[in-house]
Amino acid sequence: MAAHLGVDTTFDLTTPVGGFTHEADSDQSIDVVTIKDEDGITVVAVPKKLITETQTIKGKGDPGLASVVAGAFTAGTIKVISVSGSESNEDFPDFEITGKKFTNRV
């Protein structure tokens, strides 16, 4: 069995210049619309068309605060919504970058 160290992909996010990504995570969610009958029992459950994907990368280096920009979301395109960094005298600076992507279910 082959072993792998490091991160295979940063999904749609980009590692900051001079930084190193140690962890990458992606999570998708779809809301569900339900109908309940007179007894409170769910009789219909249908997924909505909007898929929300949250992507996060973490690592060492400067977080690149300029990557968070104002503007509208575009369907199917990642938009960086949060960037954070922390520094200490004991270690290199850490960064965490979070982005959201909205797509429509076919």
C-alpha positions as CSV (number, residue, x, y, z in Angstrom):
1,M,0.0,0.0,0.0
2,A,1.4,3.4,-1.0
3,A,2.0,6.0,1.7
4,H,1.6,9.8,1.2
5,L,2.8,12.6,3.4
6,G,1.5,16.1,2.9
7,V,-1.5,17.5,1.1
8,D,-2.7,16.1,-2.2
9,T,-4.9,19.1,-3.1
10,T,-5.8,22.5,-1.8
11,F,-9.1,22.2,-3.8
12,D,-9.9,25.6,-5.3
13,L,-7.8,27.6,-2.8
14,T,-4.2,28.7,-3.3
15,T,-1.4,28.4,-0.9
16,P,-0.1,31.9,-0.1
17,V,3.2,32.8,-1.7
18,G,6.1,31.7,0.6
19,G,3.7,29.5,2.6
20,F,3.2,25.8,3.0
21,T,-0.1,24.0,3.4
22,H,-0.3,21.3,6.0
23,E,-4.0,20.6,6.0
24,A,-6.9,20.9,3.5
25,D,-10.6,20.2,4.1
26,S,-13.7,20.4,2.0
27,D,-17.3,20.0,3.1
28,Q,-20.5,20.1,1.0
29,S,-24.0,20.6,2.3
30,I,-27.5,20.7,0.8
31,D,-30.6,21.9,2.6
32,V,-33.7,19.7,2.6
33,V,-37.3,21.0,2.4
34,T,-39.9,18.9,4.2
35,I,-43.7,18.6,4.4
36,K,-45.3,17.2,7.5
37,D,-48.8,15.8,7.8
38,E,-51.4,16.6,10.5
39,D,-49.7,14.1,12.9
40,G,-46.3,15.9,12.5
41,I,-44.8,13.1,10.5
42,T,-42.5,14.0,7.6
43,V,-44.1,12.8,4.4
44,V,-42.0,14.5,1.8
45,A,-38.3,15.5,2.0
46,V,-36.7,17.0,-1.1
47,P,-33.2,18.5,-1.4
48,K,-32.9,22.1,-2.5
49,K,-31.0,23.0,-5.6
50,L,-28.3,25.0,-3.9
51,I,-25.1,23.2,-2.9
52,T,-22.8,25.0,-0.5
53,E,-19.2,24.0,-0.4
54,T,-16.8,25.2,2.3
55,Q,-13.1,24.8,1.7
56,T,-10.4,25.4,4.3
57,I,-6.6,25.2,4.1
58,K,-4.1,25.6,7.1
59,G,-0.4,25.8,7.2
60,K,2.7,27.9,7.9
61,G,3.5,31.3,6.4
62,D,1.9,34.7,5.9
63,P,-1.9,34.4,5.4
64,G,-2.1,36.9,2.6
65,L,-4.9,39.1,4.0
66,A,-5.3,40.8,0.6
67,S,-6.9,37.6,-0.7
68,V,-10.2,38.6,1.0
69,V,-12.0,41.0,-1.4
70,A,-15.4,42.5,-1.5
71,G,-17.9,41.6,-4.2
72,A,-20.6,39.2,-5.2
73,F,-20.4,35.5,-5.3
74,T,-20.3,33.8,-8.7
75,A,-21.9,30.3,-9.1
76,G,-19.3,27.6,-9.2
77,T,-16.4,29.9,-8.2
78,I,-14.6,29.9,-4.9
79,K,-14.6,33.1,-2.9
80,V,-12.3,33.6,0.0
81,I,-14.4,34.7,3.0
82,S,-12.0,34.4,5.9
83,V,-8.2,34.6,6.4
84,S,-6.5,34.4,9.7
85,G,-3.0,34.3,10.9
86,S,-1.2,33.9,14.2
87,E,2.4,34.4,15.3
88,S,4.5,33.5,18.3
89,N,8.1,33.7,19.3
90,E,8.3,29.9,19.5
91,D,7.4,28.9,15.9
92,F,6.7,30.1,12.4
93,P,3.5,32.0,11.7
94,D,0.3,29.9,11.1
95,F,-2.4,30.7,8.6
96,E,-6.0,29.5,7.9
97,I,-7.9,30.4,4.8
98,T,-11.6,29.6,4.3
99,G,-13.6,29.9,1.1
100,K,-17.2,29.2,0.0
101,K,-18.5,28.0,-3.3
102,F,-22.1,27.9,-4.3
103,T,-23.4,25.7,-7.2
104,N,-26.7,24.4,-8.4
105,R,-27.7,20.8,-8.3
106,V,-28.6,19.4,-11.7
